[in-house]
Amino acid sequence: MVFTNIHNPRAQISKMDQVRPTLVKKGATLGANCTIVCGHTLGCYAFVGAGAIVTRDVPDHAMMVGNPAIQKGWVCICGEKLANNLCCPACQKSFEKALNGLISA
């Protein structure tokens, strides 16, 4: 994966005063060759698919894919995609929507 450190880099112009922090929270999974544009937060147990380009904050448990990355569902702590009822088909854990993504029900 790739983390950028400057939002709008230029090779011949020093922009180190524009460095923005990126926060990756507990349990987040980042796929091969994904790019995380600086200044964003990746929520707890979020899943970023291979090759995705993240250009905004990612909610807790969100599944993000594409360029730019868009949310295509929700992911359990165990890594399985959640069913529409926000229940995990593998471990049976259930979730409910919250302000910044999902929380355990």
Contacts in CASP RR format, 6 or more apart in sequence:
PFRMAT RR
TARGET T0000
AUTHOR 0000-0000-0000
METHOD contacts of the structure
MODEL  1
MVFTNIHNPRAQISKMDQVRPTLVKKGATLGANCTIVCGHTLGCYAFVGA
GAIVTRDVPDHAMMVGNPAIQKGWVCICGEKLANNLCCPACQKSFEKALN
GLISA
1 30 0 8 1.000
1 31 0 8 1.000
1 32 0 8 1.000
1 33 0 8 1.000
1 34 0 8 1.000
1 35 0 8 1.000
1 36 0 8 1.000
1 48 0 8 1.000
2 33 0 8 1.000
2 34 0 8 1.000
2 35 0 8 1.000
2 36 0 8 1.000
3 22 0 8 1.000
3 35 0 8 1.000
3 36 0 8 1.000
3 38 0 8 1.000
4 35 0 8 1.000
4 36 0 8 1.000
4 37 0 8 1.000
4 38 0 8 1.000
5 19 0 8 1.000
5 20 0 8 1.000
5 38 0 8 1.000
6 15 0 8 1.000
6 16 0 8 1.000
6 18 0 8 1.000
6 19 0 8 1.000
6 20 0 8 1.000
6 38 0 8 1.000
7 18 0 8 1.000
7 20 0 8 1.000
7 37 0 8 1.000
7 38 0 8 1.000
7 39 0 8 1.000
8 15 0 8 1.000
8 18 0 8 1.000
9 15 0 8 1.000
19 38 0 8 1.000
20 38 0 8 1.000
20 39 0 8 1.000
21 38 0 8 1.000
21 39 0 8 1.000
22 36 0 8 1.000
22 38 0 8 1.000
22 39 0 8 1.000
22 40 0 8 1.000
22 41 0 8 1.000
22 42 0 8 1.000
23 40 0 8 1.000
23 41 0 8 1.000
23 42 0 8 1.000
24 30 0 8 1.000
24 36 0 8 1.000
24 41 0 8 1.000
24 42 0 8 1.000
24 43 0 8 1.000
25 41 0 8 1.000
25 42 0 8 1.000
25 43 0 8 1.000
25 44 0 8 1.000
25 46 0 8 1.000
25 60 0 8 1.000
26 44 0 8 1.000
26 45 0 8 1.000
27 44 0 8 1.000
27 45 0 8 1.000
27 46 0 8 1.000
27 77 0 8 1.000
28 42 0 8 1.000
28 43 0 8 1.000
28 44 0 8 1.000
28 45 0 8 1.000
28 46 0 8 1.000
28 47 0 8 1.000
28 48 0 8 1.000
28 58 0 8 1.000
29 45 0 8 1.000
29 46 0 8 1.000
29 47 0 8 1.000
29 48 0 8 1.000
29 75 0 8 1.000
29 79 0 8 1.000
30 36 0 8 1.000
30 42 0 8 1.000
30 48 0 8 1.000
30 49 0 8 1.000
31 48 0 8 1.000
31 49 0 8 1.000
31 50 0 8 1.000
31 51 0 8 1.000
31 52 0 8 1.000
32 50 0 8 1.000
32 51 0 8 1.000
33 50 0 8 1.000
33 51 0 8 1.000
34 48 0 8 1.000
34 49 0 8 1.000
34 50 0 8 1.000
34 51 0 8 1.000
34 52 0 8 1.000
34 53 0 8 1.000
34 54 0 8 1.000
34 69 0 8 1.000
35 51 0 8 1.000
35 52 0 8 1.000
35 53 0 8 1.000
35 54 0 8 1.000
36 42 0 8 1.000
36 48 0 8 1.000
36 54 0 8 1.000
37 53 0 8 1.000
37 54 0 8 1.000
37 55 0 8 1.000
40 54 0 8 1.000
40 55 0 8 1.000
40 56 0 8 1.000
40 57 0 8 1.000
40 58 0 8 1.000
41 57 0 8 1.000
41 58 0 8 1.000
42 48 0 8 1.000
42 54 0 8 1.000
42 57 0 8 1.000
42 58 0 8 1.000
43 57 0 8 1.000
43 58 0 8 1.000
43 59 0 8 1.000
43 60 0 8 1.000
43 61 0 8 1.000
43 62 0 8 1.000
43 100 0 8 1.000
43 101 0 8 1.000
44 60 0 8 1.000
44 61 0 8 1.000
45 60 0 8 1.000
45 61 0 8 1.000
45 75 0 8 1.000
45 76 0 8 1.000
45 77 0 8 1.000
45 79 0 8 1.000
46 58 0 8 1.000
46 59 0 8 1.000
46 60 0 8 1.000
46 61 0 8 1.000
46 62 0 8 1.000
46 63 0 8 1.000
46 64 0 8 1.000
46 75 0 8 1.000
47 62 0 8 1.000
47 63 0 8 1.000
47 64 0 8 1.000
47 75 0 8 1.000
47 79 0 8 1.000
48 54 0 8 1.000
48 58 0 8 1.000
48 64 0 8 1.000
48 65 0 8 1.000
48 69 0 8 1.000
49 63 0 8 1.000
49 64 0 8 1.000
49 65 0 8 1.000
49 66 0 8 1.000
49 69 0 8 1.000
51 66 0 8 1.000
51 67 0 8 1.000
52 64 0 8 1.000
52 65 0 8 1.000
52 66 0 8 1.000
52 67 0 8 1.000
52 69 0 8 1.000
53 66 0 8 1.000
53 67 0 8 1.000
53 68 0 8 1.000
53 69 0 8 1.000
54 64 0 8 1.000
54 68 0 8 1.000
54 69 0 8 1.000
55 68 0 8 1.000
55 69 0 8 1.000
56 68 0 8 1.000
56 69 0 8 1.000
58 64 0 8 1.000
58 69 0 8 1.000
58 71 0 8 1.000
59 71 0 8 1.000
59 100 0 8 1.000
59 101 0 8 1.000
59 102 0 8 1.000
60 98 0 8 1.000
60 100 0 8 1.000
60 101 0 8 1.000
60 102 0 8 1.000
60 103 0 8 1.000
61 74 0 8 1.000
61 75 0 8 1.000
61 76 0 8 1.000
61 82 0 8 1.000
61 95 0 8 1.000
61 101 0 8 1.000
61 102 0 8 1.000
62 71 0 8 1.000
62 73 0 8 1.000
62 74 0 8 1.000
62 75 0 8 1.000
62 101 0 8 1.000
63 71 0 8 1.000
63 72 0 8 1.000
63 73 0 8 1.000
63 74 0 8 1.000
63 75 0 8 1.000
63 81 0 8 1.000
64 70 0 8 1.000
64 71 0 8 1.000
64 72 0 8 1.000
65 72 0 8 1.000
73 81 0 8 1.000
73 82 0 8 1.000
74 81 0 8 1.000
74 82 0 8 1.000
74 86 0 8 1.000
74 95 0 8 1.000
74 102 0 8 1.000
75 81 0 8 1.000
75 82 0 8 1.000
76 82 0 8 1.000
76 88 0 8 1.000
76 90 0 8 1.000
76 91 0 8 1.000
76 93 0 8 1.000
76 95 0 8 1.000
77 91 0 8 1.000
77 93 0 8 1.000
78 88 0 8 1.000
78 90 0 8 1.000
78 91 0 8 1.000
78 93 0 8 1.000
79 90 0 8 1.000
80 88 0 8 1.000
80 89 0 8 1.000
80 90 0 8 1.000
80 91 0 8 1.000
82 88 0 8 1.000
82 89 0 8 1.000
82 95 0 8 1.000
82 102 0 8 1.000
83 89 0 8 1.000
85 94 0 8 1.000
86 94 0 8 1.000
86 95 0 8 1.000
86 96 0 8 1.000
86 97 0 8 1.000
86 102 0 8 1.000
86 105 0 8 1.000
87 93 0 8 1.000
87 94 0 8 1.000
87 95 0 8 1.000
88 94 0 8 1.000
93 104 0 8 1.000
94 104 0 8 1.000
94 105 0 8 1.000
95 102 0 8 1.000
95 103 0 8 1.000
95 104 0 8 1.000
95 105 0 8 1.000
96 102 0 8 1.000
96 103 0 8 1.000
96 105 0 8 1.000
END
